[in-house]
């Protein structure tokens, strides 16, 4: 495995992003989860991959499995660089993600009605 960056508040990315006490042995990071996190860690600033892109690149799992891994273990990787295939932002995290997209010059496109912009997947999609 590669070296890991610390997650939020000094937590290692191997620790789940929940404050429910000790991590049960059954939630030890497996090889697939580690590979998902490595792919997310390798996405360059200003680009994104969809959950399905990551699963397809690894040739295993699917978008939901990738999403579950990020929801549980993804605090120490650039989670905002993983989006829905339509370019929509992760519900509940739009503000934090949008600030990072602007800082990284990620291509965005306006939405009808002036709501939260979406990622311009044609220009922003990373191809590892």
N, C-alpha and C positions, 0 to 999 in steps of 0.2 A: 504494500500500500504506500501511497505517497504521503508526504508530510501534510498535516492538517492545520488550518488556521483556526484560531479561537473563534467561537461564536459570540453572540451577544453576552454582555456582562461577564466576559471571561470564560464562558462555558465552551467546552470542546464540541465540535459538531457531532461527535458520537453520542452526546447526551441529548435525549429528546427535548423538544421545545415546550415542555410542560413542567409545571412546578408541583407535581403530585407526589413527591418523595423519591425514594430510591428507585433506580431503574431495575425492573425485574430481569433475571437472567434470560428469559425468553425474548427480550427485546434487544439482544446484542446485535449490532450491525452486521448484516450478512454481506456476502460478496456482491450480490446484485445491487443492494443499496449503496455500497461503497463505490461501485462503478457509476451509478447514477450521479452521485455527488461529485465524482471526479469529472464527469462530462459537464455538469453545471459549472463547476469551478473553472473549466477551460473555455467557457463562452466569453469571447472578447467584449470589452465595454462597447456600448453602442449597438450591440446586436442581441438577438434573442433566438431561442428555440422554443417550439411548442412541446408540451408534455409528450405528444405522440412522436415528434421528431426524435426525442431522446430515446424512447422505447424502440423506435425503428432503427436508430443508429446502433443501439446495443443488441438488436435482434432478439429481444426478450421482453416479456411483460407488455404493458399497454399504458395509455395515458393515465389511467386511474392509479396504477401501481406507482408510477413516477410521482404523481401528485401526493400520494400517501407518504412516500419516502420523504418528499420535501416538507410536507406538513409535520412530520415527526422529527426528522433529523436535519432539516435544511437551514437552520439558523446561522450557520457559519459559512455558507456559500452564497453567491450572488443570486438569491432566489428570484429577484425581480426580473431576471433575464430569461425566465421560463414563464410562458404565457399560454393562453388558450389559442388554438389553431386560427381562430378568427381575429386574433390580435387584441381581444378584450383583456382588461386587467383583472387581477385576482380580487374578487369581491371582498371588501373590508380592508384592503391594503392599497387601494387606488392612490391615495395621497402620497404615501411613502414611496410607492413604486414610481409614480409620476415625477416626483422630485429627482429621483435617480435617473430616469430617462432623460430629463432635461439636462442634468449635469453631464451625462454621457453622450449627449447629442444623438440619442436613439431616434430614428425616423418615426414620426407620429402622423396620424391623420385625424382630421376633425370628424365628429359624428353628427348625424342629423339632430337638430334641436340644440346644438351647442353643449351637449353633455361631456362626460369624461372622454378625452380622445382615446383612440386605439393605436396600437402599434401598426405601422405600415409594414406588414409581413413581407411584401414583395421586395422591399429595400432593406429591412432589418434582419431578416432570417439568416442565421449563421449556418454554414455548411462545414461541419468538421471534417 
